[in-house]
Amino acid sequence: MTDSVALEDEFLPYITPIFDRKPKSVSALHVSELTSYADMVVIVEAGSKRQTTSLAEHLLKTLRNNKIKPLGFEGVKEGEWALLDFGHLIIHVFESGAKEFYDLEGLWSDAIKVDLSGFRIDADAGDDEDEDYDDF
């Protein structure tokens, strides 16, 4: 089994905005050979509940501006674990404690990792914008 695969161009619009809000960590797993409901699972770690909400809202707004709407989303307001479902791609945004508790990387340990080394976490990016996601 390959250690990692390259990120496919179709996923760039979903992955790129994650790094605007300086997440603590980001991992992407290619799960299409393990499940029929998604091709990729992205796991984003935020440092606080506020940052979890900010990251999820930023993703929803940015993708909406690019004419990409989720099939569903939940947990954005609560800030512990936001789930953004785009059908072929599911993005989980976790507060650190929730990420550790649910251990999705462990759950998907047989999945092939997607190489995200072309991205970097920008320590200068802000997470202080409050956005309104009620329009989704």
Secondary structure, DSSP 8 states (H G I E B T S, - for coil): --SEEE--GGGHHHHGGGGGG--SEEEEEE-TTT-SS-SEEEEEEESSHHHHHHHHHHHHHHHHHTT---SEEESTTTSSEEEEE-SSEEEEEEEHHHHHHH-HHHHTTTSEEEE-TT----TT---------TT-
